[in-house]
Amino acid sequence: MLAILAMVATVLAMTSPAAASQDAAAEEALKAAFIYNFAKFTQWPDLDQDDPVHFCIQTDTIDTRIFAGWEQKSLKGHPIKVSFVSGDTNTLPKDCSLLFIRYTEAETLLSLLKKANDANILTVSDRVNFASNGGHIELFQEDKKLRFRVNLSALNNARLSLGSGMLRLAELVKSKR
């Protein structure tokens, strides 16, 4: 399915400038699907049954309209909450379960990752070298397919676990530091 989506997006991108924006929208929708599935297969140590799975999405990273309707769904019996956070802060919103970030200065990113680890927040980004710099999951393009890298030691430090099925699909990396 992903290969077909990538093929269709490539053909559309070659046909017109407007199609390029459709390609970008399809890629963002695919990233949102990956984000949802990462949450679906994550175990948080302190998430009670009534607690929501709280998606904190950095503004200017992905079209916020993609998340419309998510709060009417549930995830493994948990209600879903979606919040949008500013990209120029190193302050975490209260009770995040998953933080998707892209635009953050390197120094701020390291501070944010430390805070997220301490709070058991799954961090996801499509930023280059995110996982090898201490993030949990990094989305990347390879052969026109969306793939992901996982930093197991960073996940363990945050007391998070990702399902074995997801780990089999991932490229595993280690922190540089």
MIKOLVEX-38565 format. One record per atom (N, C-alpha, C, O): x, z negated, y; atom name. Coordinates in Angstrom, 2 decimals, always signed. Layout:
> X/Z/Y/CA
...
END
This chain:
> +0.82/+0.00/-1.19/N
> +0.00/+0.00/+0.00/CA
> +0.87/+0.00/+1.26/C
> +0.60/+0.73/+2.21/O
> +1.93/-0.84/+1.25/N
> +2.82/-0.89/+2.41/CA
> +3.53/+0.44/+2.60/C
> +3.73/+0.88/+3.74/O
> +3.91/+1.08/+1.51/N
> +4.58/+2.38/+1.61/CA
> +3.65/+3.42/+2.19/C
> +4.07/+4.24/+3.01/O
> +2.39/+3.40/+1.79/N
> +1.42/+4.35/+2.32/CA
> +1.20/+4.10/+3.80/C
> +1.15/+5.04/+4.59/O
> +1.06/+2.82/+4.18/N
> +0.88/+2.48/+5.59/CA
> +2.07/+2.94/+6.42/C
> +1.89/+3.47/+7.51/O
> +3.27/+2.74/+5.91/N
> +4.47/+3.17/+6.63/CA
> +4.51/+4.69/+6.75/C
> +4.89/+5.21/+7.80/O
> +4.13/+5.41/+5.70/N
> +4.12/+6.87/+5.74/CA
> +3.12/+7.39/+6.77/C
> +3.43/+8.28/+7.55/O
> +1.91/+6.82/+6.75/N
> +0.88/+7.24/+7.71/CA
> +1.34/+6.95/+9.13/C
> +1.16/+7.78/+10.02/O
> +1.92/+5.78/+9.35/N
> +2.40/+5.42/+10.69/CA
> +3.49/+6.38/+11.16/C
> +3.52/+6.73/+12.33/O
> +4.37/+6.80/+10.27/N
> +5.43/+7.73/+10.63/CA
> +4.86/+9.08/+11.04/C
> +5.29/+9.65/+12.05/O
> +3.91/+9.58/+10.29/N
> +3.28/+10.86/+10.62/CA
> +2.56/+10.76/+11.96/C
> +2.68/+11.67/+12.79/O
> +1.83/+9.68/+12.18/N
> +1.12/+9.50/+13.44/CA
> +2.08/+9.42/+14.62/C
> +1.81/+9.98/+15.69/O
> +3.18/+8.75/+14.43/N
> +4.16/+8.60/+15.52/CA
> +4.76/+9.94/+15.91/C
> +5.14/+10.12/+17.06/O
> +4.86/+10.87/+14.99/N
> +5.45/+12.17/+15.29/CA
> +4.45/+13.12/+15.95/C
> +4.85/+14.14/+16.50/O
> +3.15/+12.79/+15.90/N
> +2.16/+13.72/+16.41/CA
> +1.87/+13.58/+17.89/C
> +1.59/+14.58/+18.55/O
> +1.93/+12.38/+18.45/N
> +1.61/+12.22/+19.88/CA
> +2.11/+10.89/+20.40/C
> +2.35/+9.96/+19.63/O
> +2.28/+10.78/+21.76/N
> +2.68/+9.50/+22.33/CA
> +1.64/+8.41/+22.09/C
> +2.00/+7.25/+21.87/O
> +0.36/+8.76/+22.13/N
> -0.69/+7.76/+21.88/CA
> -0.59/+7.22/+20.47/C
> -0.89/+6.06/+20.21/O
> -0.17/+8.06/+19.56/N
> -0.02/+7.64/+18.17/CA
> +1.07/+6.60/+18.03/C
> +0.99/+5.75/+17.14/O
> +2.07/+6.64/+18.87/N
> +3.14/+5.65/+18.81/CA
> +2.58/+4.25/+19.08/C
> +3.02/+3.28/+18.47/O
> +1.61/+4.15/+20.00/N
> +1.02/+2.84/+20.27/CA
> +0.15/+2.40/+19.08/C
> +0.05/+1.21/+18.81/O
> -0.46/+3.35/+18.38/N
> -1.21/+3.02/+17.17/CA
> -0.25/+2.51/+16.09/C
> -0.58/+1.59/+15.34/O
> +0.93/+3.13/+16.02/N
> +1.95/+2.70/+15.07/CA
> +2.36/+1.27/+15.36/C
> +2.49/+0.46/+14.44/O
> +2.58/+0.95/+16.62/N
> +2.96/-0.40/+17.01/CA
> +1.85/-1.40/+16.67/C
> +2.13/-2.50/+16.21/O
> +0.61/-1.01/+16.90/N
> -0.52/-1.88/+16.58/CA
> -0.61/-2.12/+15.07/C
> -0.89/-3.24/+14.63/O
> -0.37/-1.08/+14.28/N
> -0.39/-1.24/+12.82/CA
> +0.74/-2.16/+12.36/C
> +0.55/-2.98/+11.46/O
> +1.91/-2.04/+12.98/N
> +3.03/-2.91/+12.63/CA
> +2.72/-4.36/+12.98/C
> +3.03/-5.26/+12.21/O
> +2.10/-4.59/+14.14/N
> +1.74/-5.95/+14.52/CA
> +0.70/-6.54/+13.57/C
> +0.79/-7.71/+13.21/O
> -0.27/-5.73/+13.16/N
> -1.28/-6.19/+12.21/CA
> -0.64/-6.55/+10.87/C
> -1.02/-7.53/+10.23/O
> +0.33/-5.77/+10.46/N
> +1.05/-6.04/+9.22/CA
> +1.86/-7.34/+9.34/C
> +1.91/-8.13/+8.40/O
> +2.50/-7.55/+10.49/N
> +3.24/-8.80/+10.71/CA
> +2.29/-10.00/+10.65/C
> +2.63/-11.03/+10.08/O
> +1.11/-9.86/+11.25/N
> +0.13/-10.95/+11.21/CA
> -0.28/-11.24/+9.76/C
> -0.45/-12.40/+9.39/O
> -0.45/-10.20/+8.96/N
> -0.79/-10.39/+7.55/CA
> +0.33/-11.13/+6.81/C
> +0.06/-12.01/+5.99/O
> +1.57/-10.78/+7.11/N
> +2.70/-11.49/+6.52/CA
> +2.68/-12.96/+6.94/C
> +2.86/-13.84/+6.11/O
> +2.45/-13.23/+8.22/N
> +2.42/-14.59/+8.74/CA
> +1.35/-15.40/+8.01/C
> +1.59/-16.54/+7.60/O
> +0.18/-14.81/+7.84/N
> -0.91/-15.50/+7.12/CA
> -0.48/-15.81/+5.69/C
> -0.70/-16.92/+5.21/O
> +0.12/-14.85/+5.01/N
> +0.55/-15.06/+3.62/CA
> +1.68/-16.07/+3.51/C
> +1.75/-16.82/+2.53/O
> +2.58/-16.11/+4.50/N
> +3.61/-17.14/+4.47/CA
> +2.95/-18.52/+4.49/C
> +3.34/-19.41/+3.73/O
> +1.95/-18.69/+5.35/N
> +1.24/-19.97/+5.42/CA
> +0.50/-20.25/+4.11/C
> +0.45/-21.39/+3.64/O
> -0.07/-19.23/+3.55/N
> -0.83/-19.37/+2.31/CA
> +0.04/-19.91/+1.17/C
> -0.45/-20.65/+0.31/O
> +1.31/-19.55/+1.15/N
> +2.20/-19.95/+0.07/CA
> +3.20/-21.03/+0.46/C
> +4.20/-21.23/-0.23/O
> +2.95/-21.72/+1.56/N
> +3.82/-22.82/+2.01/CA
> +3.18/-24.15/+1.68/C
> +1.97/-24.33/+1.78/O
> +4.03/-25.08/+1.27/N
> +3.60/-26.46/+1.04/CA
> +4.20/-27.33/+2.14/C
> +5.43/-27.40/+2.29/O
> +3.34/-27.99/+2.92/N
> +3.77/-28.92/+3.97/CA
> +3.67/-30.34/+3.42/C
> +2.68/-30.66/+2.76/O
> +4.66/-31.19/+3.68/N
> +4.66/-32.53/+3.08/CA
> +3.58/-33.46/+3.63/C
> +3.11/-34.33/+2.91/O
> +3.19/-33.28/+4.87/N
> +2.28/-34.24/+5.50/CA
> +0.94/-33.64/+5.89/C
> +0.26/-34.18/+6.76/O
> +0.54/-32.55/+5.26/N
> -0.72/-31.88/+5.62/CA
> -1.85/-32.43/+4.75/C
> -1.93/-32.13/+3.56/O
> -2.71/-33.24/+5.35/N
> -3.86/-33.79/+4.64/CA
> -4.93/-32.72/+4.48/C
> -4.92/-31.73/+5.21/O
> -5.85/-32.92/+3.55/N
> -6.86/-31.91/+3.23/CA
> -7.72/-31.52/+4.44/C
> -8.13/-30.37/+4.55/O
> -7.98/-32.46/+5.34/N
> -8.82/-32.16/+6.51/CA
> -8.03/-31.58/+7.67/C
> -8.61/-31.09/+8.63/O
> -6.70/-31.63/+7.59/N
> -5.86/-31.13/+8.67/CA
> -5.91/-29.60/+8.71/C
> -5.94/-28.96/+7.66/O
> -5.92/-29.02/+9.91/N
> -5.87/-27.56/+9.99/CA
> -4.47/-27.02/+9.73/C
> -3.47/-27.70/+9.97/O
> -4.42/-25.79/+9.26/N
> -3.16/-25.05/+9.27/CA
> -3.13/-24.44/+10.67/C
> -3.94/-23.57/+11.00/O
> -2.17/-24.90/+11.47/N
> -2.13/-24.56/+12.90/CA
> -1.05/-23.50/+13.14/C
> +0.15/-23.79/+13.06/O
> -1.49/-22.28/+13.43/N
> -0.59/-21.17/+13.75/CA
> -0.29/-21.22/+15.24/C
> -1.21/-21.11/+16.05/O
> +0.96/-21.38/+15.60/N
> +1.38/-21.35/+17.00/CA
> +2.15/-20.05/+17.20/C
> +3.22/-19.85/+16.61/O
> +1.61/-19.18/+18.02/N
> +2.15/-17.84/+18.20/CA
> +2.67/-17.71/+19.63/C
> +1.94/-17.94/+20.59/O
> +3.94/-17.34/+19.75/N
> +4.53/-17.18/+21.07/CA
> +3.88/-15.97/+21.75/C
> +3.77/-14.89/+21.16/O
> +3.47/-16.16/+22.99/N
> +2.89/-15.05/+23.74/CA
> +3.95/-13.97/+23.93/C
> +5.14/-14.27/+23.89/O
> +3.54/-12.77/+24.12/N
> +4.41/-11.60/+24.29/CA
> +5.17/-11.24/+23.02/C
> +6.16/-10.51/+23.09/O
> +4.74/-11.74/+21.87/N
> +5.39/-11.36/+20.63/CA
> +4.52/-10.43/+19.80/C
> +5.02/-9.55/+19.11/O
> +3.25/-10.64/+19.88/N
> +2.31/-9.92/+19.04/CA
> +0.96/-9.93/+19.76/C
> +0.65/-10.89/+20.46/O
> +0.19/-8.89/+19.60/N
> -1.10/-8.79/+20.28/CA
> -2.00/-9.93/+19.83/C
> -2.33/-10.04/+18.65/O
> -2.41/-10.78/+20.76/N
> -3.21/-11.95/+20.42/CA
> -4.57/-11.59/+19.84/C
> -5.17/-12.40/+19.14/O
> -5.06/-10.39/+20.11/N
> -6.38/-9.99/+19.58/CA
> -6.36/-9.88/+18.05/C
> -7.41/-9.95/+17.42/O
> -5.18/-9.71/+17.46/N
> -5.07/-9.62/+16.01/CA
> -5.55/-10.91/+15.35/C
> -6.01/-10.88/+14.21/O
> -5.45/-12.03/+16.05/N
> -5.80/-13.32/+15.49/CA
> -7.26/-13.70/+15.74/C
> -7.69/-14.79/+15.37/O
> -8.02/-12.81/+16.37/N
> -9.44/-13.07/+16.61/CA
> -10.15/-13.26/+15.28/C
> -9.97/-12.47/+14.35/O
> -10.93/-14.30/+15.19/N
> -11.69/-14.57/+13.97/CA
> -10.96/-15.43/+12.95/C
> -11.58/-15.89/+11.99/O
> -9.67/-15.65/+13.13/N
> -8.93/-16.46/+12.16/CA
> -9.48/-17.89/+12.09/C
> -9.49/-18.50/+11.02/O
> -9.95/-18.42/+13.22/N
> -10.42/-19.81/+13.24/CA
> -11.75/-20.00/+12.52/C
> -12.18/-21.13/+12.31/O
> -12.41/-18.90/+12.14/N
> -13.62/-18.99/+11.34/CA
> -13.31/-18.97/+9.85/C
> -14.21/-19.10/+9.02/O
> -12.05/-18.82/+9.51/N
> -11.62/-18.78/+8.11/CA
> -11.02/-20.13/+7.72/C
> -10.86/-21.03/+8.55/O
> -10.69/-20.23/+6.44/N
> -9.93/-21.40/+5.98/CA
> -8.78/-20.90/+5.13/C
> -8.77/-19.75/+4.67/O
> -7.82/-21.76/+4.93/N
> -6.63/-21.42/+4.16/CA
> -6.38/-22.55/+3.17/C
> -6.02/-23.66/+3.57/O
> -6.55/-22.28/+1.90/N
> -6.41/-23.29/+0.84/CA
> -7.27/-24.52/+1.15/C
> -6.84/-25.65/+0.93/O
> -8.48/-24.29/+1.66/N
> -9.39/-25.39/+1.97/CA
> -9.16/-26.03/+3.33/C
> -9.93/-26.92/+3.72/O
> -8.13/-25.61/+4.05/N
> -7.84/-26.17/+5.37/CA
> -8.46/-25.27/+6.44/C
> -8.44/-24.05/+6.31/O
> -9.02/-25.88/+7.49/N
> -9.44/-25.04/+8.62/CA
> -8.21/-24.41/+9.27/C
> -7.10/-24.91/+9.12/O
> -8.42/-23.32/+9.97/N
> -7.33/-22.64/+10.67/CA
> -7.49/-22.85/+12.16/C
> -8.60/-22.78/+12.70/O
> -6.38/-23.10/+12.81/N
> -6.32/-23.21/+14.27/CA
> -5.23/-22.26/+14.74/C
> -4.17/-22.19/+14.12/O
> -5.48/-21.53/+15.82/N
> -4.49/-20.62/+16.38/CA
> -4.28/-20.99/+17.85/C
> -5.24/-21.11/+18.61/O
> -3.02/-21.17/+18.24/N
> -2.67/-21.44/+19.64/CA
> -1.60/-20.45/+20.06/C
> -0.79/-20.01/+19.25/O
> -1.61/-20.13/+21.34/N
> -0.61/-19.23/+21.90/CA
> +0.24/-20.02/+22.86/C
> -0.26/-20.73/+23.73/O
> +1.58/-19.90/+22.68/N
> +2.51/-20.71/+23.45/CA
> +3.41/-19.82/+24.30/C
> +3.65/-18.66/+23.97/O
> +3.88/-20.39/+25.39/N
> +4.76/-19.67/+26.29/CA
> +6.11/-19.41/+25.62/C
> +6.59/-20.23/+24.83/O
> +6.70/-18.27/+25.95/N
> +7.99/-17.92/+25.36/CA
> +9.18/-18.54/+26.07/C
> +10.30/-18.44/+25.57/O
> +8.96/-19.16/+27.20/N
> +10.09/-19.68/+27.97/CA
> +10.21/-21.20/+27.90/C
> +10.69/-21.84/+28.83/O
> +9.76/-21.76/+26.81/N
> +9.81/-23.21/+26.68/CA
> +10.45/-23.61/+25.35/C
> +10.44/-22.85/+24.39/O
> +11.00/-24.79/+25.33/N
> +11.49/-25.31/+24.05/CA
> +10.66/-26.51/+23.62/C
> +11.09/-27.33/+22.81/O
> +9.44/-26.59/+24.18/N
> +8.49/-27.63/+23.82/CA
> +7.54/-27.09/+22.77/C
> +6.99/-26.00/+22.93/O
> +7.35/-27.83/+21.71/N
> +6.44/-27.41/+20.65/CA
> +5.03/-27.89/+20.93/C
> +4.84/-29.01/+21.40/O
> +4.04/-27.05/+20.66/N
> +2.65/-27.53/+20.77/CA
> +2.42/-28.61/+19.72/C
> +3.09/-28.64/+18.69/O
> +1.48/-29.48/+19.98/N
> +1.19/-30.58/+19.07/CA
> +0.63/-30.06/+17.75/C
> -0.26/-29.20/+17.74/O
> +1.14/-30.58/+16.66/N
> +0.61/-30.34/+15.32/CA
> +0.70/-28.90/+14.82/C
> -0.17/-28.47/+14.06/O
> +1.71/-28.16/+15.21/N
> +1.90/-26.81/+14.65/CA
> +2.25/-26.91/+13.17/C
> +2.96/-27.83/+12.75/O
> +1.76/-25.96/+12.40/N
> +2.17/-25.82/+11.01/CA
> +3.17/-24.68/+10.90/C
> +4.13/-24.76/+10.14/O
> +2.93/-23.62/+11.67/N
> +3.77/-22.43/+11.64/CA
> +3.99/-21.96/+13.08/C
> +3.05/-21.90/+13.87/O
> +5.22/-21.64/+13.41/N
> +5.57/-21.16/+14.74/CA
> +6.17/-19.77/+14.61/C
> +7.20/-19.59/+13.95/O
> +5.53/-18.77/+15.26/N
> +6.07/-17.41/+15.30/CA
> +6.68/-17.20/+16.67/C
> +6.00/-17.29/+17.69/O
> +8.00/-16.92/+16.69/N
> +8.71/-16.75/+17.95/CA
> +9.54/-15.48/+17.94/C
> +9.96/-15.01/+16.88/O
> +9.77/-14.96/+19.12/N
> +10.63/-13.78/+19.25/CA
> +11.54/-13.91/+20.46/C
> +12.76/-13.85/+20.32/O
> +10.98/-14.08/+21.62/N
> +11.75/-14.06/+22.86/CA
> +12.13/-15.46/+23.28/C
> +11.36/-16.17/+23.92/O
> +13.33/-15.85/+22.92/N
> +13.84/-17.16/+23.29/CA
> +15.35/-17.03/+23.46/C
> +16.03/-16.41/+22.64/O
> +15.87/-17.63/+24.51/N
> +17.32/-17.63/+24.71/CA
> +17.97/-18.35/+23.54/C
> +17.37/-19.25/+22.94/O
> +19.20/-17.97/+23.21/N
> +19.90/-18.51/+22.03/CA
> +19.98/-20.03/+22.06/C
> +19.71/-20.67/+21.04/O
> +20.34/-20.61/+23.19/N
> +20.47/-22.06/+23.29/CA
> +19.11/-22.74/+23.11/C
> +19.02/-23.76/+22.43/O
> +18.07/-22.18/+23.72/N
> +16.73/-22.73/+23.59/CA
> +16.24/-22.59/+22.15/C
> +15.58/-23.48/+21.62/O
> +16.58/-21.46/+21.51/N
> +16.18/-21.23/+20.13/CA
> +16.73/-22.31/+19.20/C
> +16.00/-22.84/+18.37/O
> +18.00/-22.65/+19.34/N
> +18.60/-23.68/+18.48/CA
> +17.90/-25.02/+18.66/C
> +17.66/-25.74/+17.69/O
> +17.57/-25.37/+19.90/N
> +16.86/-26.61/+20.18/CA
> +15.46/-26.57/+19.57/C
> +15.00/-27.55/+18.98/O
> +14.79/-25.44/+19.71/N
> +13.44/-25.27/+19.17/CA
> +13.45/-25.36/+17.65/C
> +12.57/-25.99/+17.06/O
> +14.44/-24.73/+17.00/N
> +14.53/-24.78/+15.54/CA
> +14.77/-26.21/+15.05/C
> +14.21/-26.62/+14.04/O
> +15.60/-26.96/+15.76/N
> +15.84/-28.35/+15.38/CA
> +14.56/-29.16/+15.47/C
> +14.23/-29.92/+14.56/O
> +13.83/-29.00/+16.56/N
> +12.56/-29.72/+16.74/CA
> +11.55/-29.32/+15.67/C
> +10.84/-30.16/+15.14/O
> +11.50/-28.03/+15.35/N
> +10.57/-27.54/+14.33/CA
> +10.92/-28.11/+12.96/C
> +10.04/-28.53/+12.22/O
> +12.21/-28.14/+12.62/N
> +12.63/-28.71/+11.35/CA
> +12.24/-30.18/+11.25/C
> +11.74/-30.63/+10.23/O
> +12.48/-30.93/+12.33/N
> +12.17/-32.35/+12.35/CA
> +10.66/-32.60/+12.20/C
> +10.25/-33.64/+11.68/O
> +9.85/-31.65/+12.65/N
> +8.39/-31.78/+12.61/CA
> +7.76/-31.05/+11.42/C
> +6.54/-30.94/+11.35/O
> +8.57/-30.55/+10.49/N
> +8.08/-29.83/+9.31/CA
> +7.24/-28.60/+9.67/C
> +6.20/-28.35/+9.07/O
> +7.71/-27.85/+10.66/N
> +7.02/-26.64/+11.11/CA
> +7.74/-25.43/+10.54/C
> +8.95/-25.28/+10.72/O
> +7.00/-24.56/+9.86/N
> +7.56/-23.33/+9.33/CA
> +7.84/-22.38/+10.49/C
> +6.94/-22.11/+11.28/O
> +9.07/-21.89/+10.61/N
> +9.42/-20.97/+11.69/CA
> +9.57/-19.56/+11.14/C
> +10.22/-19.33/+10.12/O
> +8.96/-18.61/+11.86/N
> +8.97/-17.20/+11.48/CA
> +9.30/-16.39/+12.72/C
> +8.83/-16.71/+13.81/O
> +10.10/-15.34/+12.55/N
> +10.44/-14.46/+13.66/CA
> +10.85/-13.10/+13.14/C
> +11.22/-12.94/+11.98/O
> +10.78/-12.12/+14.03/N
> +11.33/-10.80/+13.71/CA
> +12.61/-10.57/+14.52/C
> +13.06/-9.44/+14.68/O
> +13.16/-11.64/+15.00/N
> +14.41/-11.61/+15.75/CA
> +15.58/-11.40/+14.78/C
> +15.62/-12.02/+13.72/O
> +16.52/-10.53/+15.14/N
> +17.68/-10.23/+14.30/CA
> +18.49/-11.50/+14.06/C
> +18.75/-12.26/+15.00/O
> +18.90/-11.74/+12.81/N
> +19.70/-12.88/+12.39/CA
> +18.99/-14.23/+12.53/C
> +19.64/-15.27/+12.54/O
> +17.68/-14.21/+12.64/N
> +16.92/-15.45/+12.80/CA
> +17.15/-16.40/+11.62/C
> +17.46/-17.57/+11.82/O
> +17.01/-15.89/+10.41/N
> +17.16/-16.75/+9.22/CA
> +18.59/-17.25/+9.07/C
> +18.81/-18.42/+8.74/O
> +19.56/-16.41/+9.30/N
> +20.95/-16.85/+9.15/CA
> +21.38/-17.80/+10.26/C
> +22.42/-18.46/+10.15/O
> +20.59/-17.88/+11.34/N
> +20.87/-18.83/+12.42/CA
> +20.04/-20.10/+12.31/C
> +19.97/-20.88/+13.26/O
> +19.41/-20.31/+11.15/N
> +18.70/-21.57/+10.93/CA
> +17.19/-21.47/+10.91/C
> +16.52/-22.47/+10.65/O
> +16.62/-20.29/+11.19/N
> +15.18/-20.11/+11.08/CA
> +14.78/-20.03/+9.62/C
> +15.63/-19.83/+8.75/O
> +13.50/-20.19/+9.34/N
> +13.05/-20.19/+7.95/CA
> +12.80/-18.79/+7.40/C
> +13.31/-18.45/+6.33/O
> +12.04/-17.98/+8.12/N
> +11.67/-16.65/+7.62/CA
> +11.88/-15.62/+8.72/C
> +11.42/-15.80/+9.85/O
> +12.58/-14.55/+8.39/N
> +12.86/-13.46/+9.33/CA
> +12.23/-12.17/+8.81/C
> +12.53/-11.74/+7.70/O
> +11.36/-11.57/+9.60/N
> +10.80/-10.27/+9.28/CA
> +11.74/-9.18/+9.75/C
> +12.32/-9.29/+10.84/O
> +11.91/-8.12/+8.95/N
> +12.77/-7.02/+9.37/CA
> +12.30/-5.72/+8.72/C
> +11.62/-5.72/+7.70/O
> +12.70/-4.60/+9.34/N
> +12.38/-3.28/+8.82/CA
> +13.54/-2.77/+7.98/C
> +14.70/-2.91/+8.36/O
> +13.22/-2.19/+6.83/N
> +14.22/-1.56/+6.00/CA
> +13.55/-0.38/+5.29/C
> +12.54/-0.54/+4.61/O
> +14.13/+0.80/+5.46/N
> +13.56/+2.01/+4.86/CA
> +12.08/+2.16/+5.21/C
> +11.25/+2.49/+4.36/O
> +11.76/+1.91/+6.48/N
> +10.40/+2.03/+7.01/CA
> +9.41/+1.08/+6.34/C
> +8.21/+1.34/+6.33/O
> +9.91/+0.00/+5.78/N
> +9.07/-1.03/+5.16/CA
> +9.36/-2.35/+5.83/C
> +10.49/-2.63/+6.23/O
> +8.34/-3.17/+5.95/N
> +8.51/-4.51/+6.49/CA
> +8.90/-5.43/+5.34/C
> +8.21/-5.50/+4.32/O
> +10.00/-6.13/+5.51/N
> +10.52/-7.05/+4.49/CA
> +10.79/-8.39/+5.16/C
> +10.56/-8.55/+6.36/O
> +11.26/-9.35/+4.39/N
> +11.56/-10.66/+4.98/CA
> +12.72/-11.34/+4.27/C
> +12.96/-11.17/+3.08/O
> +13.42/-12.13/+5.09/N
> +14.53/-12.96/+4.61/CA
> +14.10/-14.42/+4.70/C
> +13.35/-14.82/+5.59/O
> +14.58/-15.21/+3.75/N
> +14.25/-16.63/+3.73/CA
> +15.55/-17.43/+3.66/C
> +16.45/-17.11/+2.89/O
> +15.63/-18.47/+4.48/N
> +16.75/-19.40/+4.47/CA
> +16.27/-20.66/+3.73/C
> +15.61/-21.52/+4.32/O
> +16.61/-20.75/+2.45/N
> +16.15/-21.88/+1.61/CA
> +16.67/-23.22/+2.10/C
> +15.94/-24.21/+2.07/O
> +17.92/-23.28/+2.54/N
> +18.46/-24.57/+2.99/CA
> +17.72/-25.04/+4.25/C
> +17.47/-26.24/+4.41/O
> +17.38/-24.12/+5.14/N
> +16.61/-24.50/+6.34/CA
> +15.21/-24.99/+5.94/C
> +14.70/-25.95/+6.50/O
> +14.59/-24.31/+4.96/N
> +13.28/-24.76/+4.47/CA
> +13.39/-26.16/+3.88/C
> +12.56/-27.03/+4.17/O
> +14.40/-26.39/+3.06/N
> +14.59/-27.70/+2.45/CA
> +14.83/-28.78/+3.50/C
> +14.31/-29.89/+3.38/O
> +15.60/-28.45/+4.53/N
> +15.86/-29.42/+5.61/CA
> +14.57/-29.81/+6.33/C
> +14.46/-30.93/+6.83/O
> +13.61/-28.90/+6.38/N
> +12.34/-29.17/+7.03/CA
> +11.32/-29.76/+6.06/C
> +10.17/-30.01/+6.42/O
> +11.75/-29.99/+4.81/N
> +10.88/-30.51/+3.75/CA
> +9.69/-29.59/+3.48/C
> +8.58/-30.05/+3.23/O
> +9.95/-28.29/+3.55/N
> +8.93/-27.28/+3.27/CA
> +9.29/-26.54/+2.00/C
> +10.47/-26.44/+1.65/O
> +8.29/-26.03/+1.32/N
> +8.58/-25.18/+0.17/CA
> +7.69/-23.95/+0.23/C
> +6.55/-24.00/+0.68/O
> +8.24/-22.85/-0.24/N
> +7.56/-21.56/-0.26/CA
> +7.36/-21.19/-1.72/C
> +8.27/-21.37/-2.53/O
> +6.20/-20.68/-2.05/N
> +5.88/-20.33/-3.43/CA
> +6.90/-19.40/-4.07/C
> +7.51/-18.57/-3.39/O
> +7.08/-19.54/-5.36/N
> +8.08/-18.75/-6.08/CA
> +7.78/-17.25/-6.01/C
> +8.71/-16.44/-5.99/O
> +6.51/-16.87/-5.97/N
> +6.17/-15.46/-5.85/CA
> +6.68/-14.86/-4.55/C
> +7.16/-13.72/-4.52/O
> +6.58/-15.62/-3.47/N
> +7.10/-15.16/-2.18/CA
> +8.62/-15.09/-2.22/C
> +9.22/-14.15/-1.70/O
> +9.23/-16.08/-2.84/N
> +10.70/-16.11/-2.90/CA
> +11.26/-14.94/-3.70/C
> +12.34/-14.44/-3.40/O
> +10.53/-14.51/-4.72/N
> +10.99/-13.35/-5.51/CA
> +10.99/-12.07/-4.68/C
> +11.78/-11.17/-4.93/O
> +10.12/-11.99/-3.68/N
> +10.03/-10.82/-2.83/CA
> +11.02/-10.86/-1.67/C
> +11.26/-9.84/-1.01/O
> +11.58/-12.02/-1.42/N
> +12.43/-12.23/-0.24/CA
> +13.88/-11.91/-0.51/C
> +14.35/-11.91/-1.65/O
> +14.58/-11.62/+0.57/N
> +16.04/-11.58/+0.55/CA
> +16.47/-12.98/+1.00/C
> +16.10/-13.43/+2.08/O
> +17.25/-13.66/+0.17/N
> +17.67/-15.02/+0.49/CA
> +18.97/-15.00/+1.28/C
> +19.89/-14.25/+0.94/O
> +19.04/-15.81/+2.34/N
> +20.23/-15.89/+3.18/CA
> +20.62/-17.34/+3.38/C
> +19.82/-18.25/+3.14/O
> +21.84/-17.55/+3.82/N
> +22.34/-18.88/+4.14/CA
> +22.60/-18.96/+5.64/C
> +22.80/-17.94/+6.31/O
> +22.60/-20.16/+6.16/N
> +22.91/-20.37/+7.57/CA
> +24.38/-20.06/+7.82/C
> +25.23/-20.32/+6.97/O
> +24.67/-19.52/+9.00/N
> +26.04/-19.22/+9.39/CA
> +26.81/-20.47/+9.75/C
> +28.03/-20.51/+9.63/O
> +26.10/-21.48/+10.19/N
> +26.78/-22.69/+10.66/CA
> +26.81/-23.76/+9.63/C
> +27.35/-24.84/+9.88/O
END
